């Protein structure tokens, strides 16, 4: 039959001997990373986060705090606090991947169930696709500035798009050029793209310094910039300060959830700890400082705050002059590289890994990355970036959903299972598996997940213009913490009331004993592909018993 033959050709690489059900759970990209591909050391993580911190989105978040009325030093303090908190969460989730060498889709199976994990994975993949479009649109603006620096008439390119589209031919063409030129970068495997981040970590900071110095010179020195006072006071300033912290954390909401997608390539678990805990707040605080000063300088130069640094570069171009055109071209080129690296690291790879889990028989990370790019092209990212209010609302709204996922996963690993995972069972559809729960879905995790969302849902209604009680508004202003605390607490309580299987009574991580894994059911006795080399300590964990969980 030509149909089945064609479908077999589309199948991804996977080990032989897997059942049809197992082929819905694994392929070579979802298996635990074998030692040969564990190539990320601590300096690779440092380079990764330095490279990731230098992107326009980071500038926009810090600059939007200036627009809200905070002074430059208040905005910068928000950034330090917010990104340090985010780094702590990143290290907590990253440890799971670095220890067991598995990505977020597989980690989620231990808490949500082998089939129940598909919704959190889909949720994360959808957010990555939307974010890919947003970052590509920002990259398109960089391309626009590059072309306009060379060809001034590009500014007046005739528009053939209707006003209802929300954009014009010039801006959409720039967006499409950036999107199209990004496609080759998706082709490379994850363990090799670390070289892109190394190049970016050298090139982009130089451009950032140049832009920083240029703006200070145009503003007449640092003095006029730093002496600008806050425009708000009292409780309004306090809540704006809280909002600034939460915006910084929300910027990391997706990465907090899927950091195992990268840390699974770590050589040792400790390689991801200090390198991430120190580099994230320092790198992002430095980039944000540049963005804050640049945004504040616009108030001195043009008598109005400009929250988007690319709009400021456009203002420089409006003034004309060959030196302005050359400066804008080189800075915009470096920023294009910054957007490319961020899009690949934070969105393409993440969405590709998640989509691999949704349809592993036919999708791998590379194919999933291209699906992500297609969705990013089809959406309308310019609507999210029309104003700083739209941008911050989007950041806070999607963090509501991801914070509940993070709360369940972290509670499951650190407080309920105490670091113990049975790797082979995470790829098993047998009803005897401790991660099968009820028809493959863990109801406790979903109760906790929904509870974490409900805590914030009333406040979210208020954020989009509905009249809600002031208490709900206050809770929503700390939405990430509310979601994490509510979901993790409820999950822990439910597992105490109704215990689950495969938990340890004391802290017991067995991931360092994993070499390579055979997942086929008839290969369980293989010696050369020992799965976990489990420690024979039955008293330290709850052994499985046939009637201990429903759905078995």
C-alpha atoms as one frame of an Amber mdcrd trajectory, in Angstrom:
protein
   0.000   0.000   0.000   1.486   3.380  -1.016  -0.085   5.198   1.958   1.562
   3.198   4.775   4.858   3.150   2.857   4.812   6.933   2.585   4.040   7.307
   6.302   6.888   4.969   7.230   9.275   7.192   5.288   8.097  10.146   7.368
   8.806   8.407  10.670  11.546   9.841  12.853  14.547   7.853  14.042  13.793
   5.575  16.972  15.120   2.382  18.433  13.753  -0.868  16.972  11.305  -3.079
  18.802   9.024  -0.358  20.213   5.293  -0.946  20.364   2.842   1.401  18.626
   1.954   2.884  22.011   5.629   3.511  22.816   6.075   5.222  19.456   3.587
   7.802  20.756   5.960   8.525  23.637   9.476   8.483  22.270  11.981   8.919
  19.474  15.707   9.584  19.475  15.195  13.261  20.401  13.093  12.396  23.470
  15.310   9.658  24.908  17.700  10.499  27.749  20.806  12.138  26.299  23.599
   9.602  25.985  27.092  10.502  27.330  28.499  11.323  23.881  26.068  14.243
  23.473  26.471  15.660  26.989  28.746  18.446  25.800  27.543  21.495  27.749
  29.948  22.576  30.477  29.510  25.541  32.877  31.048  28.040  30.439  28.637
  26.976  27.728  25.770  27.920  30.048  27.468  31.240  30.826  27.816  31.998
  27.117  24.241  30.846  26.497  22.737  33.248  29.034  24.991  36.177  28.161
  23.954  35.727  24.550  20.300  35.341  25.474  20.294  38.429  27.698  21.276
  40.705  24.821  17.985  40.907  22.967  15.518  43.690  22.263  12.811  42.086
  24.370  14.939  42.487  27.513  15.438  46.156  26.684  11.696  46.642  26.180
  10.782  45.152  29.543  13.141  47.421  31.452  12.255  50.442  29.305   8.535
  49.907  29.887   9.186  50.467  33.611  10.408  53.977  32.764   7.202  54.556
  30.797   5.182  53.506  33.862   6.822  56.299  35.849   9.711  54.711  37.758
  13.110  56.358  37.911  16.104  54.701  36.300  17.474  53.241  39.555  14.062
  51.958  40.669  13.651  50.205  37.318  17.095  48.671  37.592  16.414  47.425
  41.126  13.249  45.732  39.824  15.370  43.994  37.217  17.942  42.706  39.732
  15.285  41.324  42.071  13.114  39.855  39.315  15.874  38.104  37.406  17.512
  36.736  40.553  14.205  35.138  41.542  13.842  33.805  37.998  17.385  32.372
  38.161  16.501  30.454  41.329  13.518  28.856  39.591  15.629  28.172  36.497
  18.209  26.280  38.562  15.491  24.263  40.307  13.940  23.082  37.056  17.293
  22.790  35.294  18.620  20.371  37.903  16.045  17.775  36.859  17.270  17.822
  33.256  20.944  17.920  34.219  20.545  14.965  36.599  18.400  12.639  34.493
  19.289  14.076  31.051  15.641  14.343  29.995  13.749  17.325  28.588  10.652
  19.105  29.844   8.091  16.890  27.987   9.460  13.773  29.711   9.872  15.507
  33.094   6.190  16.516  32.954   5.153  12.855  32.678   6.236  12.128  36.247
   3.723  14.637  37.615   0.959  14.880  34.981   1.067  11.283  33.679   2.333
   9.850  30.395  -0.759  11.083  28.518  -1.767  13.878  30.865   1.544  15.629
  30.177   0.440  16.368  26.607  -1.644  19.385  27.644   1.173  21.177  29.537
   3.477  20.352  26.643   0.973  21.743  24.128   0.519  24.817  26.314   4.260
  25.433  26.355   4.602  24.753  22.606   1.812  27.227  21.779   3.467  29.924
  23.875   6.818  29.276  22.190   5.231  29.623  18.742   3.607  32.934  19.696
   6.854  34.153  21.214   8.737  33.078  18.063   6.484  35.358  16.044   7.002
  38.254  18.480  10.787  37.923  18.408  10.746  37.584  14.614   8.719  40.763
  14.316  11.269  42.593  16.464  14.015  41.094  14.290  12.127  42.335  11.240
  12.338  45.859  12.631  16.117  45.404  12.805  16.094  44.361   9.143  14.007
  47.428   8.300  16.592  49.674   9.937  19.425  47.901   8.115  17.776  48.334
   4.710  16.728  51.921   5.414  20.302  52.771   6.437  21.434  51.757   2.938
  18.364  52.691   0.906  16.582  55.690   2.419  13.586  55.362   0.066  12.694
  52.041   1.720  10.913  54.185   4.317   8.409  55.227   1.631   7.804  51.762
   0.134   4.235  51.756  -1.301   1.721  49.986   0.936  -0.620  47.404  -0.571
  -2.004  45.993   2.691  -5.382  47.095   4.120  -5.508  49.224   7.262  -7.370
  46.425   9.042  -4.258  44.229   8.848  -2.546  46.325  11.513   0.689  46.591
   9.530   1.985  47.685   6.128   3.906  46.214   3.214   7.272  47.639   4.314
   7.122  46.294   7.857   5.708  42.921   6.820   8.389  42.505   4.145  11.083
  43.224   6.751   9.469  40.701   9.100   9.330  38.084   6.343  13.000  38.614
   5.405  14.118  38.042   8.990  11.824  35.016   9.314  13.089  33.485   6.063
  16.777  34.053   6.854  16.280  32.392  10.258  15.172  29.071   8.765  18.669
  27.602   8.153  19.576  28.055  11.849  16.747  25.703  12.868  18.446  22.850
  10.995  21.355  22.381  13.422  21.030  19.979  16.417  20.804  21.399  19.929
  24.185  20.198  21.177  25.918  22.065  18.300  24.143  25.435  18.380  26.166
  26.452  21.437  28.677  27.925  18.964  26.044  30.426  17.779  25.657  31.662
  21.349  29.415  32.015  21.705  29.603  34.260  18.630  26.583  36.245  19.766
  28.028  36.746  23.266  30.996  38.596  21.711  29.337  40.560  18.911  26.122
  41.840  20.474  27.582  43.337  23.705  29.920  45.464  21.563  26.908  46.875
  19.716  25.115  47.402  23.026  28.044  49.383  24.414  28.181  51.456  21.234
  24.473  52.305  21.402  24.783  53.049  25.111  27.659  55.485  24.538  25.948
  57.073  21.548  22.809  57.859  23.558  24.775  59.273  26.495  26.688  61.567
  24.153  23.478  62.721  22.472  21.921  63.421  25.888  24.875  65.541  26.988
  26.332  63.058  29.469  24.959  60.766  32.149  23.988  63.606  34.512  20.793
  64.769  32.790  19.699  61.130  32.461  20.185  59.915  36.024  18.768  63.050
  37.629  15.312  62.441  36.179  12.995  61.720  39.142  10.194  59.165  39.342
   6.895  60.429  37.957   4.727  58.491  40.425   4.713  58.233  44.207   3.170
  56.389  47.148   1.189  53.200  46.583   1.124  53.792  42.823   4.920  53.672
  42.774   4.974  50.611  45.037   2.690  48.640  42.728   4.608  49.813  39.670
   7.734  48.463  41.397   6.015  45.112  41.983   4.815  45.096  38.378   8.390
  45.652  37.200   9.635  42.676  39.221   6.834  40.454  37.938   7.477  41.509
  34.324  11.095  40.395  34.701   9.996  37.028  36.105   7.288  36.657  33.446
   9.964  37.113  30.793  11.425  33.832  32.107   8.150  31.959  32.583   8.659
  29.757  29.532  12.337  29.130  30.255  11.612  28.223  33.878   9.378  25.434
  32.633  11.573  24.129  29.830  15.126  24.711  31.085  15.592  20.892  31.216
  15.527  20.969  27.396  19.012  22.526  27.598  20.399  21.298  30.896  19.880
  17.687  29.826  22.999  18.211  27.696  25.059  19.143  30.775  28.110  17.012
  31.509  27.371  17.051  35.250  24.405  18.369  37.294  26.506  21.038  39.004
  27.541  22.494  35.627  24.173  24.221  35.362  23.907  25.561  38.922  26.288
  28.462  39.579  26.709  29.250  35.904  22.982  29.995  35.650  22.396  31.399
  39.144  25.073  34.076  38.678  24.973  34.748  34.951  21.211  35.267  34.604
  20.762  38.178  37.059  24.111  39.755  36.141  23.706  39.412  32.373  20.092
  40.523  32.235  20.659  43.328  34.750  23.494  44.702  32.610  21.439  44.533
  29.412  18.472  46.090  31.188  20.684  48.876  32.518  21.639  49.748  28.961
  17.954  49.690  27.985  16.953  51.837  30.963  19.610  54.473  30.272  18.826
  54.475  26.557  15.105  54.912  27.240  15.800  57.637  29.816  18.122  59.398
  27.370  15.285  59.646  24.859  13.408  61.843  27.337  16.371  64.224  27.405
  16.959  64.138  23.642  13.383  64.180  22.306  11.406  65.304  25.373   9.441
  62.045  25.374  10.259  58.552  26.672  10.730  55.957  23.925  10.350  52.437
  25.320  11.455  50.642  22.132  15.214  51.066  21.393  14.615  50.323  17.719
  12.243  53.279  17.518  15.043  55.403  18.965  17.410  54.173  16.253  14.727
  55.134  13.746  14.677  58.641  15.223  18.429  58.855  14.671  17.912  57.872
  11.032  15.279  60.567  10.612  17.967  63.163  11.313  19.986  61.982   8.288
  23.748  62.002   7.910  26.166  59.294   6.797  27.519  58.735  10.326  24.001
  58.130  11.668  23.257  55.681   8.864  26.497  53.751   9.434  25.974  53.572
  13.196  22.373  52.441  12.891  23.298  49.813  10.290  25.968  48.127  12.401
  23.905  48.257  15.611  20.804  46.917  13.843  22.862  44.114  12.272  24.144
  43.042  15.688  20.635  43.234  17.126  19.402  41.000  14.285  21.941  38.400
  15.385  20.734  38.863  18.964  17.139  38.189  17.933  18.151  35.147  15.906
  20.002  33.563  18.812  17.201  34.285  21.264  14.566  32.938  18.896  16.440
  29.693  18.355  17.315  29.159  22.018  14.130  30.212  23.764  11.512  29.392
  21.146  12.478  27.200  18.212  14.284  24.513  20.222  11.682  24.612  22.992
   8.722  24.372  20.619  10.502  21.662  18.625  11.113  19.581  21.738   7.512
  20.009  22.867   6.070  19.105  19.462   8.295  16.055  19.389   6.450  14.856
  22.490   3.060  15.595  20.913   3.740  13.428  17.848   7.102  11.671  18.324
   6.531   9.140  15.583   6.621  11.845  12.912   8.077  14.953  14.558  11.600
  15.536  15.835  13.124  18.755  17.195  14.111  19.964  13.732  10.675  19.394
  12.190   8.966  20.851  15.237  11.165  23.930  14.944   9.956  24.501  11.394
   6.338  24.057  12.474   6.996  26.699  15.131   8.384  29.041  12.485   5.307
  28.514  10.307   2.964  29.350  13.192   5.076  32.407  14.042   4.639  33.617
  10.460   0.875  32.989  10.448   0.116  34.887  13.682   0.002  38.690  14.014
   2.825  39.553  16.442   2.691  43.272  15.686  -0.561  43.532  17.657   1.216
  42.436  20.840   3.892  45.093  20.422   1.659  48.028  19.484   1.983  49.538
  22.975   3.906  48.813  26.158   0.582  47.995  27.897  -0.253  45.282  25.370
   3.240  43.859  25.745   3.225  43.675  29.551  -0.353  42.312  29.560   0.712
  39.478  27.274   3.727  38.707  29.453   1.646  38.508  32.628  -1.247  36.572
  31.094   0.736  33.632  29.761   2.814  33.407  32.931  -0.442  32.564  34.751
  -0.666  29.238  32.923   3.027  28.390  32.978   3.422  29.199  36.679   0.834
  26.523  37.537   2.708  23.973  35.428   6.002  24.895  37.091   4.444  24.660
  40.566   3.200  21.110  39.986   6.458  19.863  38.455   8.714  21.378  41.139
   6.490  20.162  43.968   6.423  16.658  42.478  10.199  16.407  42.084  11.484
  18.165  45.203   8.819  17.566  47.845   6.847  14.482  46.807   9.360  12.209
  45.020  12.439  13.779  46.642  14.494  13.532  43.463  13.649   9.920  42.626
  12.535   9.067  39.073  12.257   5.731  37.308  13.431   6.720  33.863  12.279
   3.730  31.844   8.745   3.969  33.210   8.490   7.556  31.945   8.410   6.000
  28.468   6.081   3.143  29.335   2.380   2.809  28.532   1.950  -0.232  30.757
  -0.786   0.122  33.343   1.678  -1.159  35.920   3.863   1.916  35.395   3.844
   4.310  38.383   3.389   7.209  35.950   0.323   5.751  34.226  -2.009   6.870
  37.039  -5.638   6.863  35.777  -5.704   6.114  32.050  -2.368   7.878  31.759
  -3.618  11.080  33.400  -2.804  12.238  36.919  -5.935  13.839  38.364  -4.110
  15.313  41.397  -1.797  17.274  39.106  -4.722  18.660  37.142  -6.629  19.696
  40.242  -3.529  21.572  41.415  -2.890  23.042  37.963  -6.440  24.373  37.606
  -6.352  25.733  41.165  -3.211  27.707  40.322  -4.994  29.248  37.343  -8.227
  29.998  39.222  -6.298  32.009  41.805  -5.395  34.472  39.046  -8.304  34.260
  36.627 -10.453  36.944  38.313  -7.544  39.366  38.412  -6.831  38.651  34.752
 -10.388  39.680  33.924  -9.661  42.952  35.674  -6.465  43.397  33.645  -8.468
  43.307  30.398 -10.933  45.919  31.607 -13.599  44.098  33.640 -14.677  45.336
  37.073 -13.337  42.948  39.742 -12.703  43.154  43.505  -9.522  44.982  44.434
  -8.211  41.899  46.262  -8.251  39.912  43.010  -6.307  42.709  41.348  -3.645
  42.611  44.054  -3.293  38.830  43.700  -2.968  39.117  39.937  -0.170  41.644
  40.307   1.900  38.836  41.858   0.404  36.240  39.497   3.510  34.089  39.034
   4.013  33.595  42.773   0.290  33.051  43.308   0.188  30.368  40.613   3.327
  28.558  41.799   2.383  28.622  45.492  -1.242  27.562  44.939  -0.506  24.726
  42.486   2.520  23.345  44.351   0.801  23.444  47.758  -2.391  21.785  46.567
  -0.436  19.124  44.686   1.607  18.319  47.789  -1.498  18.120  50.002  -3.317
  15.840  47.556  -0.362  13.457  47.370  -0.227  13.320  51.166  -3.939  12.566
  51.399  -3.822  10.102  48.491  -0.199   8.862  48.103   1.314   8.076  44.732
   3.884   5.491  43.673   7.634   5.637  43.013   8.461   8.146  45.755  11.457
   8.181  48.067  11.262   8.797  51.801  14.659  10.533  51.727  16.437  12.528
  49.036  17.563  10.064  46.347  18.579  11.094  42.835  19.741   8.171  40.703
  20.269  10.069  37.456  24.064  10.049  37.552  23.970   6.271  37.162  22.235
   6.499  33.764  24.390   5.691  30.769  22.203   4.778  27.793  18.626   3.557
  27.786  16.861   0.788  25.914  13.107   1.368  25.961  11.789  -1.676  24.055
   9.908  -4.003  26.398  11.857  -7.065  25.222  15.207  -5.383  25.996  14.784
  -5.012  29.727  17.564  -7.494  30.452  20.140  -5.715  28.283  23.393  -5.222
  30.153  25.133  -2.875  27.701  22.216  -0.425  27.909  21.585  -0.478  31.631
  18.747   1.929  32.361  19.253   3.184  35.897  21.550   0.803  37.761  19.105
   1.286  40.628  20.337   1.249  44.161  18.835  -1.680  46.021  17.285   0.261
  48.875  13.610  -0.753  48.980  13.107   0.910  52.334  13.943   4.309  50.835
  11.125   4.380  48.304   7.570   3.163  47.962   7.546   0.011  45.862   4.760
  -0.567  43.403   1.831  -2.739  44.394  -0.877  -3.712  41.950  -3.816  -2.183
  43.834  -2.124   1.021  44.981  -3.331   3.288  42.169  -6.593   3.550  40.311
  -6.718   2.814  36.608  -4.452  -0.246  36.920
